[in-house]
Every structure is written in structure tokens, then in C-alpha cells.
């Protein structure tokens, strides 16, 4: 019986979505997943600038730390602020004390004349925007940044871009971090990726994946439910499964409880140990997190059965690499009140852009 765990890992985050809370309602109610992308996320990411990226990452990293998450695997997109964006995210997380594995999600959905294309022909040429995204991944990794090569999703990328992302990942001895068959609009992703994907790839969602691909599958149950894309049935996959949030915070114990409830609905014979294995698989990416110490106000956090049925646990202290980066529930390196205030200012700027 113990009140400590190792550091937790969020295997798929969008730190920029920290500023989305309270954003203006869309002019028209989205009725399917593609419309959610078009009217919410693709409007938001194009409005981001460097200050917004920095403070959203600072607040997101603090909230992760305050929930015992010491490592974040982030997937970033900001079409009008690509260059340097990954270093901005890494700097913000580093100041808080949280480890980050970052990538830029390359996409051809912005044509060279600045028009948004919701679906991209596989045989089209790589766009200038996609090349800039690849260049940002290359620069960040070449400078020693911890990360992967990102791609948005197959249905918004040409084959040329997907192949270039794969080649760049091979160059840097890392994987590709890509959304795969999240919605039915990307149901052909399996066919397009089966000759590219490798064991170190991060395949996000895989709700409608129709074949075996090499790589980790990252399950995001809350996001899948929120976007009404369906259940991914991760327990039936032969791939190693990781657990992510898709940008809805980084409270991994809460995500695990929801993942277990959804799993149990699908298969009543399942147990919480299955979901806990998805959390533990994250140590493949951040092995040093096993040495982190997260202390809770509860004495059974080493027991998946307790965790599955005990909401409201609070993290009191976090130690990373021997340093107390959270004490009595508050970050030690930064002022959480200042970060919340600065993030609120940037959220207001962002929401004003979206409203106009």
C-alpha cells in the first residue's frame, strides 16, 4: 500500500488547445467530425501566434504537473506560426519542469494560394505549408529537441508529404506521430500507411482502422466520445496501446477511469489492469519517468482496482530527476497564478480573432 506512483505520461496532447476553453461558439452547429475540424480546430490553429503558443504550453504543462503527469507527447499545428513553434513549446514545458516530446503536424490542407482544402488528393504535390512543417521538425530535431515528425492525418496529406515525413523520421531515428482513421473521412488511412509505418510510429485514435499497421496505437477515449467518432476497441488490437487525451488536459488517472468505464461497457469481462498497462506502455517513450515520484492524498494508488473507482484524488508533491517541482499541490519553478493570468490574456486575444 503506497501513496506514490512513478510519473504519468500523456501519450497524445495538443497543448495549444489549452486556450480553447470558452472560445466563441461556431456560427453553425457542427454535425459531424469533419465539420468539427473545419469550424473549430482548423479555425483555431490558424489564429495562433508565438505568444499564444508559449502561454498555452505553460498552462498546459502546469496542469499536467498538478495531475502527476511528468511527460507529454505533443502534436502541434499553427499554420501561420510554424517556424520556431516547437522550441517555444519545449521552452515553456522546460520552465515548468515537465518533459516534452514535440512534433509539428504537417499537412497539405492549406494550398499554396492560401485556401483551405478539407480533403487532399493523394497524388497532389506537396504544398509549401507542408514543406515548412517538415523543415520545422527537421530544425527542432537537428538542434537536439526531443520529438518525432508529425503529420496531421492521411486524408489531409498527399502521398509525397507522407513519404517525406517517413523519410525525415528515418533520418532522425524517430517515429511519425499521426492521426489515423479517427473519423470515417480518414478510413483509407490504413491502405495508404501500411507500407510506411514502423514500430516507432505513433498512430493516434485508429477508430476506423481496417488493417494492422506497425506502431503504437494511442487511445483517446474522452475525445473520441466528445467527437462522436466511435469506439476504437483498443483491447482487441495486437499493437501496444498507449493512453492520450487529444488535448483535453493531462489528468491521466481521470482519463484512465473513463477508458476503463468505456472498456467495461464494451467487454464486461475486462479489468482495470488492462487500462493500467496502457499507461505503463508509455515508459517505452519516457523510461526516466519511472524514477519520478508523484505523491497523492490517498494510500492505494499502486492498485488499479482502487484507482478505477476512486475519483477526486489530489496530487500533493512531484519530484522529477530529484527536484521537487510540485509541493503542496503547487509548481515550485513558476507562479501558477501569473501563468493563469497570462494565459487568460492570450485566450482573450485568440477568441477575439476567432470572433472576427
Buried (B, 14 or more C-beta within 10 A) or exposed (E): EEBBBBBBBBBBBBBBBBBBEEBEEBEEEBEBBBBBBBBBBBBBBBBBBEBBBBBBBBBBBBBBBBBBBBBBBBBBBBBEBBBBBBBBBBBBBBBBBBBBBBBBBBBBBBBEEEEEBEEBEBEBEBBEBBBBBBBBBBBBBEEEBBBBBBBBBBBBBBBBBBBBBBEBBBEBEBBBBBBBBBBBBBBBBBEBBEEBBBEBBBBBBBBBBEEEBBBBBBBBBBBBEEBEBBBBBBBEBEBBBBBBBBBBBBBBBBBBBBBBBBBBEBEEEBBBEBBBBBBBBBBEBBEBBEEBBBBBEBEBBEBBEBBBEBEEBEBBBBBBEEEEBBEEEBBBBBEBEEBBEBBBEBBEBBBEBBEE
